[in-house]
Amino acid sequence: MKVLHVDTAREWRGGQNQVLLTALGMARRGHAVALACRSGGALAARARAAGVDVHALPFGGDVSPRAMLGLRALTSRWRPDVVQLHDPHGLSAGLVCGARRRLATRRVDFPLRGPLSRLKYEACERTLAVSRRIAEVLAESGLPAHRIRIVYEGVPDRSPVPGGRDALRAMGAPEDGLLVGNVAALVDHKDQQTLLRALALALPEAPRLFLFLVGEGEERGRLEDLARDLGVAGRCRFTGFREDVDRLLPAFDVFCLSSHMEGLGTSLLDAMCFARPIVATAAGGIPEAVEDGVNGRLVEPRSPEALARALVEVATQGDARLRYGAAGRRVYEARFSAERMVDETLRAYAESEASESLVRASSTRNSS
C-alpha cells in the first residue's frame, strides 16, 4: 500500500511524534510511505533524518494556496492509496488534494468550530480519534458516529537513558528532593498555573517537593511571574524544550499533568512506559490512561487544592509510587504501545477500503 501522511505544524510536539512513529511503523511493515509537511518545520528535519520520504510544502494557516497546489501535484504524481491528514490545516489542504481515500486524525478534545470545520472531517472516509472522549466530542459536534474510529496514541517501548538524576541535579534539584515532572507545551490548556498553585499549597506539608516544567510555549513568561509571586520560584525550574526527555522523565519521582483540556497526552504514555507514578487531572481522555488509585491519582481540573493533596500523597509514599508505577507499565503494555497504534491504524485503512468496495459494488448494481 502507498500511504501519504500530511502534517502542517511548525513545532515539534506529541502529535508530530505520533505522525513520525506511524510513518516509520508502516514502512517497517513493507508499505510505501511519504510525508508532506511544513517547509523548515521540525517534523521535516526529524523525518528526513529517520529516512522517511519527505515532501516539504509551504503550509501556513488554514488556507495556503501554494501548499494546496503542491499537495495536489504530489498526490497526482505519486498516486497514494490512502492519505492520512493529521491536523486541521492539513485537512483544509486535503479537501483539494484529489486523493481517492482520505482519513483524518483528531488529537484534541475541542468541539468542531462551525460548519466548515465539520465539512473538512465529513469529506474524509474515517476520522481516527485518539481517545474515546475525542470520539464523543466529534459525535456531539455532528460527525456521523459510524465514520469515527478510536485509535489510541502509542509510544515506543524503550529503556531509560541513564544519567537523568544527575542532569536534574545540575539544573538545581536538591539531593534529597522529591522530584515532580511536567512535560508539556507551556500553553493555556495544559494549565501549569494550577500546578504552580498546587506546589505552593503542597510545600508546607512536603517541603522536599521540587518541580520541573519541561517544555516551551507562549505562557512561559506569565508562569515564571506566577512562580515568583507565589514564592515557589526557588522550588521549580523551567527547562525549556529538551531533546533528552527519555533521560529526564524516568528520573522524576512523580509525573504530573495538570491540563484542563487534553485529547489523551502522549507524555502520560511515556511516563507509564517508564513506570512512573502519575498525578493528573480527569480532563478529556486522561481517565482512559490513568485509573484513580490504580496507576496514579486523578483529580478534578483547575483545582489547586485537590492537585496539592494528590501530589503530597503520592510523592511522600514510596510504596504507593512503586505500586502506581508498576500498574502504569502494565496499562502501557496492554493499550498504548506504538506497535498497537500502527496496527490499528492499518486496520482502519482496511475497513475504509472494504466500505468503499461495497459502495462501488452497490453503485455498479444500481446502474445496471
C-alpha positions as a Markdown table, in Angstrom:
| # | Residue | x | y | z |
|---|---|---|---|---|
| 1 | Met | 0.0 | 0.0 | 0.0 |
| 2 | Lys | 1.1 | 3.6 | -0.7 |
| 3 | Val | 0.4 | 5.9 | 2.2 |
| 4 | Leu | 0.8 | 9.7 | 2.3 |
| 5 | His | 0.8 | 11.4 | 5.7 |
| 6 | Val | 0.1 | 15.1 | 5.9 |
| 7 | Asp | 1.0 | 17.3 | 8.9 |
| 8 | Thr | 1.4 | 21.1 | 8.7 |
| 9 | Ala | 2.7 | 22.0 | 12.2 |
| 10 | Arg | 5.9 | 24.0 | 12.5 |
| 11 | Glu | 6.8 | 23.0 | 16.1 |
| 12 | Trp | 7.7 | 19.5 | 17.5 |
| 13 | Arg | 5.0 | 18.3 | 19.9 |
| 14 | Gly | 3.5 | 15.0 | 20.8 |
| 15 | Gly | 1.3 | 15.0 | 17.6 |
| 16 | Gln | 4.3 | 15.3 | 15.3 |
| 17 | Asn | 6.0 | 12.4 | 17.1 |
| 18 | Gln | 2.9 | 10.3 | 16.5 |
| 19 | Val | 3.0 | 11.1 | 12.8 |
| 20 | Leu | 6.6 | 10.1 | 12.6 |
| 21 | Leu | 6.0 | 6.9 | 14.6 |
| 22 | Thr | 3.1 | 6.0 | 12.4 |
| 23 | Ala | 5.1 | 6.6 | 9.2 |
| 24 | Leu | 8.1 | 4.6 | 10.4 |
| 25 | Gly | 5.9 | 1.7 | 11.7 |
| 26 | Met | 4.1 | 1.4 | 8.3 |
| 27 | Ala | 7.4 | 1.5 | 6.4 |
| 28 | Arg | 8.7 | -1.4 | 8.6 |
| 29 | Arg | 5.6 | -3.4 | 7.7 |
| 30 | Gly | 6.5 | -3.1 | 4.0 |
| 31 | His | 4.3 | -0.2 | 2.9 |
| 32 | Ala | 5.5 | 2.7 | 0.7 |
| 33 | Val | 5.3 | 5.8 | 2.9 |
| 34 | Ala | 5.7 | 9.5 | 2.1 |
| 35 | Leu | 5.2 | 12.6 | 4.3 |
| 36 | Ala | 4.0 | 16.0 | 3.3 |
| 37 | Cys | 4.9 | 18.6 | 5.9 |
| 38 | Arg | 5.8 | 22.2 | 6.5 |
| 39 | Ser | 9.0 | 23.5 | 4.9 |
| 40 | Gly | 11.5 | 24.3 | 7.6 |
| 41 | Gly | 9.5 | 22.6 | 10.3 |
| 42 | Ala | 10.8 | 20.3 | 13.0 |
| 43 | Leu | 9.0 | 17.3 | 11.6 |
| 44 | Ala | 10.6 | 17.6 | 8.2 |
| 45 | Ala | 14.1 | 17.6 | 9.7 |
| 46 | Arg | 13.4 | 14.7 | 12.0 |
| 47 | Ala | 11.6 | 12.6 | 9.4 |
| 48 | Arg | 14.4 | 13.1 | 6.9 |
| 49 | Ala | 17.0 | 12.0 | 9.5 |
| 50 | Ala | 14.9 | 8.9 | 10.1 |
| 51 | Gly | 14.9 | 8.0 | 6.4 |
| 52 | Val | 11.3 | 9.0 | 5.6 |
| 53 | Asp | 10.5 | 10.2 | 2.0 |
| 54 | Val | 9.7 | 13.9 | 2.9 |
| 55 | His | 8.0 | 16.4 | 0.7 |
| 56 | Ala | 8.3 | 19.9 | 2.3 |
| 57 | Leu | 5.5 | 22.3 | 1.3 |
| 58 | Pro | 4.9 | 26.0 | 2.3 |
| 59 | Phe | 2.0 | 25.3 | 4.7 |
| 60 | Gly | 0.9 | 28.3 | 6.7 |
| 61 | Gly | -2.6 | 28.8 | 8.2 |
| 62 | Asp | -5.8 | 27.2 | 7.3 |
| 63 | Val | -5.8 | 28.2 | 3.6 |
| 64 | Ser | -2.4 | 28.1 | 1.9 |
| 65 | Pro | -2.9 | 28.1 | -1.9 |
| 66 | Arg | 0.8 | 27.2 | -2.8 |
| 67 | Ala | 0.8 | 24.3 | -0.3 |
| 68 | Met | -2.6 | 23.1 | -1.6 |
| 69 | Leu | -1.4 | 23.1 | -5.2 |
| 70 | Gly | 1.8 | 21.4 | -4.1 |
| 71 | Leu | -0.1 | 18.7 | -2.3 |
| 72 | Arg | -2.5 | 18.2 | -5.2 |
| 73 | Ala | 0.5 | 17.8 | -7.6 |
| 74 | Leu | 2.1 | 15.4 | -5.2 |
| 75 | Thr | -0.9 | 13.2 | -5.0 |
| 76 | Ser | -1.4 | 13.3 | -8.8 |
| 77 | Arg | 2.2 | 12.2 | -9.3 |
| 78 | Trp | 2.6 | 9.7 | -6.5 |
| 79 | Arg | -1.0 | 8.3 | -6.5 |
| 80 | Pro | -1.2 | 7.1 | -2.9 |
| 81 | Asp | -3.8 | 4.5 | -1.9 |
| 82 | Val | -4.5 | 6.4 | 1.3 |
| 83 | Val | -3.9 | 10.0 | 2.5 |
| 84 | Gln | -3.9 | 10.4 | 6.3 |
| 85 | Leu | -4.4 | 14.1 | 7.3 |
| 86 | His | -3.1 | 14.6 | 10.8 |
| 87 | Asp | -4.2 | 18.2 | 11.7 |
| 88 | Pro | -6.9 | 20.7 | 10.9 |
| 89 | His | -4.8 | 22.8 | 8.4 |
| 90 | Gly | -3.8 | 19.6 | 6.7 |
| 91 | Leu | -7.5 | 18.8 | 6.4 |
| 92 | Ser | -8.1 | 22.0 | 4.5 |
| 93 | Ala | -5.4 | 21.1 | 2.0 |
| 94 | Gly | -6.8 | 17.6 | 1.8 |
| 95 | Leu | -10.1 | 18.9 | 0.5 |
| 96 | Val | -8.5 | 19.7 | -2.8 |
| 97 | Cys | -5.7 | 17.1 | -3.0 |
| 98 | Gly | -7.7 | 14.8 | -5.3 |
| 99 | Ala | -6.9 | 11.7 | -3.4 |
| 100 | Arg | -9.4 | 8.8 | -3.7 |
| 101 | Arg | -9.3 | 7.8 | 0.0 |
| 102 | Arg | -8.7 | 10.3 | 2.9 |
| 103 | Leu | -8.7 | 9.6 | 6.6 |
| 104 | Ala | -8.4 | 12.3 | 9.3 |
| 105 | Thr | -6.8 | 12.2 | 12.7 |
| 106 | Arg | -8.2 | 14.2 | 15.6 |
| 107 | Arg | -5.9 | 14.7 | 18.6 |
| 108 | Val | -7.7 | 17.4 | 20.6 |
| 109 | Asp | -10.9 | 17.4 | 22.6 |
| 110 | Phe | -12.1 | 20.8 | 21.4 |
| 111 | Pro | -15.5 | 20.8 | 19.7 |
| 112 | Leu | -15.6 | 21.3 | 16.0 |
| 113 | Arg | -15.9 | 25.0 | 15.3 |
| 114 | Gly | -18.8 | 25.5 | 12.9 |
| 115 | Pro | -20.0 | 24.0 | 9.5 |
| 116 | Leu | -16.7 | 24.5 | 7.7 |
| 117 | Ser | -14.7 | 22.6 | 10.4 |
| 118 | Arg | -17.3 | 19.8 | 10.3 |
| 119 | Leu | -17.2 | 19.7 | 6.5 |
| 120 | Lys | -13.4 | 19.0 | 6.5 |
| 121 | Tyr | -13.9 | 15.9 | 8.6 |
| 122 | Glu | -17.1 | 14.8 | 6.7 |
| 123 | Ala | -15.1 | 14.8 | 3.5 |
| 124 | Cys | -12.9 | 12.0 | 4.9 |
| 125 | Glu | -14.0 | 8.4 | 4.9 |
| 126 | Arg | -13.0 | 7.9 | 8.5 |
| 127 | Thr | -11.8 | 10.1 | 11.4 |
| 128 | Leu | -9.4 | 8.4 | 13.8 |
| 129 | Ala | -10.0 | 9.8 | 17.3 |
| 130 | Val | -7.0 | 9.2 | 19.7 |
| 131 | Ser | -9.3 | 8.7 | 22.7 |
| 132 | Arg | -12.9 | 7.8 | 23.4 |
| 133 | Arg | -13.6 | 11.3 | 24.8 |
| 134 | Ile | -12.5 | 12.8 | 21.4 |
| 135 | Ala | -14.8 | 10.4 | 19.6 |
| 136 | Glu | -17.7 | 11.6 | 21.8 |
| 137 | Val | -16.9 | 15.3 | 21.1 |
| 138 | Leu | -16.8 | 14.6 | 17.4 |
| 139 | Ala | -20.2 | 12.9 | 17.5 |
| 140 | Glu | -21.6 | 15.8 | 19.7 |
| 141 | Ser | -20.3 | 18.2 | 17.0 |
| 142 | Gly | -22.4 | 16.4 | 14.4 |
| 143 | Leu | -19.9 | 14.0 | 12.8 |
| 144 | Pro | -21.6 | 10.7 | 12.0 |
| 145 | Ala | -20.7 | 8.1 | 14.6 |
| 146 | His | -20.2 | 5.3 | 12.0 |
| 147 | Arg | -17.4 | 7.3 | 10.5 |
| 148 | Ile | -15.4 | 7.7 | 13.7 |
| 149 | Arg | -12.9 | 5.1 | 14.9 |
| 150 | Ile | -10.9 | 5.2 | 18.2 |
| 151 | Val | -7.2 | 4.5 | 17.7 |
| 152 | Tyr | -5.3 | 5.3 | 20.9 |
| 153 | Glu | -1.9 | 7.0 | 20.5 |
| 154 | Gly | 1.1 | 4.9 | 21.3 |
| 155 | Val | 4.8 | 5.4 | 22.2 |
| 156 | Pro | 7.7 | 3.0 | 21.6 |
| 157 | Asp | 8.9 | 0.7 | 24.3 |
| 158 | Arg | 12.4 | 1.7 | 25.3 |
| 159 | Ser | 14.7 | 1.7 | 28.3 |
| 160 | Pro | 15.5 | 4.8 | 30.4 |
| 161 | Val | 18.5 | 6.7 | 29.3 |
| 162 | Pro | 20.9 | 6.8 | 32.2 |
| 163 | Gly | 22.1 | 10.0 | 34.0 |
| 164 | Gly | 18.7 | 11.6 | 34.5 |
| 165 | Arg | 19.1 | 12.3 | 38.2 |
| 166 | Asp | 22.5 | 13.9 | 37.6 |
| 167 | Ala | 21.0 | 16.1 | 34.9 |
| 168 | Leu | 18.2 | 17.2 | 37.1 |
| 169 | Arg | 20.6 | 18.0 | 40.0 |
| 170 | Ala | 22.7 | 20.0 | 37.5 |
| 171 | Met | 19.6 | 22.1 | 36.9 |
| 172 | Gly | 19.1 | 22.7 | 40.6 |
| 173 | Ala | 17.3 | 19.7 | 42.1 |
| 174 | Pro | 18.3 | 19.1 | 45.7 |
| 175 | Glu | 20.0 | 15.8 | 46.7 |
| 176 | Asp | 17.0 | 14.8 | 48.8 |
| 177 | Gly | 14.3 | 16.3 | 46.6 |
| 178 | Leu | 11.0 | 14.6 | 45.7 |
| 179 | Leu | 11.1 | 15.5 | 42.0 |
| 180 | Val | 7.8 | 16.2 | 40.2 |
| 181 | Gly | 8.0 | 16.5 | 36.4 |
| 182 | Asn | 5.6 | 18.0 | 34.0 |
| 183 | Val | 6.4 | 17.5 | 30.3 |
| 184 | Ala | 4.1 | 19.6 | 28.1 |
| 185 | Ala | 3.9 | 22.7 | 26.0 |
| 186 | Leu | 3.5 | 25.9 | 28.1 |
| 187 | Val | 0.1 | 26.8 | 26.7 |
| 188 | Asp | -3.2 | 27.6 | 28.3 |
| 189 | His | -5.0 | 24.2 | 28.1 |
| 190 | Lys | -2.0 | 22.4 | 29.8 |
| 191 | Asp | -2.8 | 24.7 | 32.8 |
| 192 | Gln | 0.6 | 24.8 | 34.5 |
| 193 | Gln | -0.9 | 27.8 | 36.5 |
| 194 | Thr | -2.9 | 25.3 | 38.6 |
| 195 | Leu | 0.2 | 23.1 | 39.0 |
| 196 | Leu | 2.3 | 26.0 | 40.4 |
| 197 | Arg | -0.5 | 27.0 | 42.8 |
| 198 | Ala | -0.7 | 23.4 | 43.9 |
| 199 | Leu | 3.0 | 23.4 | 44.5 |
| 200 | Ala | 2.7 | 26.4 | 46.8 |
| 201 | Leu | -0.1 | 24.7 | 48.7 |
| 202 | Ala | 1.8 | 21.4 | 49.0 |
| 203 | Leu | 5.2 | 22.6 | 50.1 |
| 204 | Pro | 4.3 | 23.2 | 53.8 |
| 205 | Glu | 3.3 | 19.5 | 54.1 |
| 206 | Ala | 6.0 | 18.2 | 51.7 |
| 207 | Pro | 8.9 | 20.6 | 51.8 |
| 208 | Arg | 11.2 | 18.3 | 49.7 |
| 209 | Leu | 9.0 | 18.7 | 46.6 |
| 210 | Phe | 10.8 | 20.2 | 43.6 |
| 211 | Leu | 9.0 | 20.8 | 40.3 |
| 212 | Phe | 10.4 | 20.7 | 36.8 |
| 213 | Leu | 8.4 | 22.2 | 33.9 |
| 214 | Val | 9.8 | 20.7 | 30.7 |
| 215 | Gly | 8.6 | 22.4 | 27.6 |
| 216 | Glu | 8.3 | 25.8 | 25.9 |
| 217 | Gly | 5.4 | 27.9 | 24.9 |
| 218 | Glu | 3.6 | 31.2 | 24.9 |
| 219 | Glu | 2.7 | 31.1 | 28.6 |
| 220 | Arg | 6.2 | 30.8 | 29.9 |
| 221 | Gly | 6.7 | 34.4 | 30.9 |
| 222 | Arg | 3.4 | 34.5 | 32.8 |
| 223 | Leu | 4.1 | 31.2 | 34.5 |
| 224 | Glu | 7.6 | 32.4 | 35.6 |
| 225 | Asp | 6.0 | 35.6 | 37.0 |
| 226 | Leu | 3.4 | 33.5 | 38.8 |
| 227 | Ala | 6.1 | 31.3 | 40.4 |
| 228 | Arg | 7.8 | 34.4 | 41.8 |
| 229 | Asp | 4.5 | 35.8 | 43.0 |
| 230 | Leu | 3.7 | 32.5 | 44.8 |
| 231 | Gly | 7.1 | 32.3 | 46.4 |
| 232 | Val | 7.9 | 29.0 | 44.7 |
| 233 | Ala | 10.5 | 30.1 | 42.1 |
| 234 | Gly | 13.2 | 28.5 | 44.2 |
| 235 | Arg | 11.4 | 25.2 | 44.2 |
| 236 | Cys | 10.8 | 24.8 | 40.5 |
| 237 | Arg | 12.8 | 25.0 | 37.2 |
| 238 | Phe | 11.6 | 25.9 | 33.7 |
| 239 | Thr | 13.9 | 23.8 | 31.5 |
| 240 | Gly | 12.6 | 25.0 | 28.1 |
| 241 | Phe | 12.3 | 22.5 | 25.2 |
| 242 | Arg | 14.6 | 19.5 | 25.8 |
| 243 | Glu | 15.9 | 16.8 | 23.4 |
| 244 | Asp | 16.7 | 14.4 | 26.3 |
| 245 | Val | 13.2 | 13.7 | 27.8 |
| 246 | Asp | 14.0 | 10.0 | 27.8 |
| 247 | Arg | 16.8 | 10.7 | 30.2 |
| 248 | Leu | 14.9 | 13.2 | 32.4 |
| 249 | Leu | 11.4 | 11.6 | 32.6 |
| 250 | Pro | 12.5 | 8.3 | 34.2 |
| 251 | Ala | 14.3 | 10.3 | 37.0 |
| 252 | Phe | 11.1 | 12.0 | 38.2 |
| 253 | Asp | 9.6 | 10.6 | 41.4 |
| 254 | Val | 6.1 | 11.7 | 40.2 |
| 255 | Phe | 4.8 | 12.7 | 36.8 |
| 256 | Cys | 2.1 | 15.3 | 36.8 |
| 257 | Leu | -0.2 | 16.5 | 34.0 |
| 258 | Ser | -2.5 | 19.4 | 35.1 |
| 259 | Ser | -4.4 | 20.1 | 31.8 |
| 260 | His | -8.0 | 21.4 | 31.8 |
| 261 | Met | -8.4 | 20.1 | 28.3 |
| 262 | Glu | -6.5 | 17.1 | 26.9 |
| 263 | Gly | -7.1 | 14.7 | 24.0 |
| 264 | Leu | -5.0 | 12.0 | 25.6 |
| 265 | Gly | -1.5 | 13.2 | 26.4 |
| 266 | Thr | 1.4 | 11.2 | 25.0 |
| 267 | Ser | 3.7 | 12.4 | 27.8 |
| 268 | Leu | 1.5 | 10.4 | 30.1 |
| 269 | Leu | 2.1 | 7.3 | 27.9 |
| 270 | Asp | 5.9 | 8.0 | 28.1 |
| 271 | Ala | 5.6 | 8.2 | 31.9 |
| 272 | Met | 3.7 | 4.9 | 32.0 |
| 273 | Cys | 6.3 | 3.2 | 29.7 |
| 274 | Phe | 9.0 | 4.2 | 32.2 |
| 275 | Ala | 6.8 | 3.0 | 35.2 |
| 276 | Arg | 6.4 | 6.5 | 36.7 |
| 277 | Pro | 3.5 | 7.1 | 39.1 |
| 278 | Ile | 1.1 | 9.7 | 37.8 |
| 279 | Val | -0.9 | 12.6 | 39.3 |
| 280 | Ala | -3.2 | 14.1 | 36.7 |
| 281 | Thr | -6.5 | 15.8 | 36.1 |
| 282 | Ala | -9.6 | 14.0 | 34.9 |
| 283 | Ala | -9.7 | 16.1 | 31.7 |
| 284 | Gly | -10.5 | 14.8 | 28.2 |
| 285 | Gly | -9.1 | 11.4 | 27.5 |
| 286 | Ile | -6.7 | 11.3 | 30.5 |
| 287 | Pro | -9.0 | 8.9 | 32.5 |
| 288 | Glu | -8.7 | 6.4 | 29.7 |
| 289 | Ala | -5.0 | 6.1 | 30.5 |
| 290 | Val | -4.9 | 6.8 | 34.3 |
| 291 | Glu | -7.3 | 5.0 | 36.7 |
| 292 | Asp | -7.5 | 6.7 | 40.0 |
| 293 | Gly | -6.0 | 4.6 | 42.7 |
| 294 | Val | -4.6 | 2.0 | 40.2 |
| 295 | Asn | -1.7 | 3.7 | 38.3 |
| 296 | Gly | -1.9 | 7.1 | 39.9 |
| 297 | Arg | -4.3 | 9.7 | 41.2 |
| 298 | Leu | -6.9 | 11.7 | 39.3 |
| 299 | Val | -8.3 | 15.0 | 40.5 |
| 300 | Glu | -10.8 | 17.5 | 39.1 |
| 301 | Pro | -9.3 | 20.0 | 36.7 |
| 302 | Arg | -8.5 | 23.6 | 37.8 |
| 303 | Ser | -8.4 | 22.7 | 41.5 |
| 304 | Pro | -5.0 | 23.6 | 43.0 |
| 305 | Glu | -6.2 | 22.2 | 46.4 |
| 306 | Ala | -7.1 | 18.8 | 45.0 |
| 307 | Leu | -3.9 | 18.6 | 43.0 |
| 308 | Ala | -1.8 | 19.6 | 46.0 |
| 309 | Arg | -3.4 | 16.8 | 48.1 |
| 310 | Ala | -2.7 | 14.2 | 45.5 |
| 311 | Leu | 0.9 | 15.3 | 45.0 |
| 312 | Val | 1.6 | 15.2 | 48.7 |
| 313 | Glu | 0.0 | 11.8 | 49.0 |
| 314 | Val | 1.9 | 10.2 | 46.1 |
| 315 | Ala | 5.2 | 11.9 | 46.4 |
| 316 | Thr | 5.6 | 11.1 | 50.1 |
| 317 | Gln | 4.5 | 7.4 | 50.0 |
| 318 | Gly | 7.3 | 5.3 | 48.4 |
| 319 | Asp | 5.2 | 2.1 | 48.4 |
| 320 | Ala | 2.4 | 3.9 | 46.5 |
| 321 | Arg | 4.8 | 5.3 | 44.0 |
| 322 | Leu | 6.2 | 1.8 | 43.2 |
| 323 | Arg | 2.7 | 0.3 | 43.0 |
| 324 | Tyr | 1.3 | 3.0 | 40.7 |
| 325 | Gly | 4.4 | 2.9 | 38.5 |
| 326 | Ala | 4.2 | -0.9 | 38.0 |
| 327 | Ala | 0.5 | -0.7 | 37.3 |
| 328 | Gly | 1.1 | 2.1 | 34.7 |
| 329 | Arg | 3.7 | -0.1 | 33.0 |
| 330 | Arg | 1.1 | -2.9 | 32.6 |
| 331 | Val | -1.5 | -0.5 | 31.2 |
| 332 | Tyr | 1.0 | 0.8 | 28.7 |
| 333 | Glu | 1.9 | -2.7 | 27.5 |
| 334 | Ala | -1.8 | -3.6 | 27.1 |
| 335 | Arg | -3.1 | -0.5 | 25.4 |
| 336 | Phe | -0.6 | 2.2 | 24.5 |
| 337 | Ser | 2.4 | 0.8 | 22.5 |
| 338 | Ala | 3.4 | 2.3 | 19.2 |
| 339 | Glu | 3.1 | -1.1 | 17.5 |
| 340 | Arg | -0.5 | -1.5 | 18.5 |
| 341 | Met | -1.3 | 2.1 | 17.3 |
| 342 | Val | 0.2 | 1.4 | 13.9 |
| 343 | Asp | -1.6 | -1.9 | 13.6 |
| 344 | Glu | -5.0 | -0.4 | 14.5 |
| 345 | Thr | -4.4 | 2.5 | 12.1 |
| 346 | Leu | -3.8 | 0.0 | 9.3 |
| 347 | Arg | -6.9 | -1.9 | 10.3 |
| 348 | Ala | -8.9 | 1.3 | 9.9 |
| 349 | Tyr | -7.4 | 1.8 | 6.4 |
| 350 | Ala | -8.5 | -1.8 | 5.5 |
| 351 | Glu | -12.0 | -1.1 | 6.9 |
| 352 | Ser | -12.4 | 2.0 | 4.8 |
| 353 | Glu | -11.2 | 0.1 | 1.7 |
| 354 | Ala | -13.8 | -2.6 | 2.4 |
| 355 | Ser | -16.5 | 0.0 | 2.8 |
| 356 | Glu | -15.5 | 1.8 | -0.4 |
| 357 | Ser | -15.6 | -1.5 | -2.3 |
| 358 | Leu | -19.1 | -2.2 | -1.1 |
| 359 | Val | -20.2 | 1.3 | -2.2 |
| 360 | Arg | -18.7 | 0.7 | -5.6 |
| 361 | Ala | -20.3 | -2.7 | -6.0 |
| 362 | Ser | -23.7 | -1.2 | -5.0 |
| 363 | Ser | -23.3 | 1.6 | -7.5 |
| 364 | Thr | -22.5 | -0.9 | -10.2 |
| 365 | Arg | -25.5 | -3.0 | -9.5 |
| 366 | Asn | -27.8 | 0.1 | -9.3 |
| 367 | Ser | -26.5 | 1.4 | -12.7 |
| 368 | Ser | -27.0 | -1.9 | -14.4 |
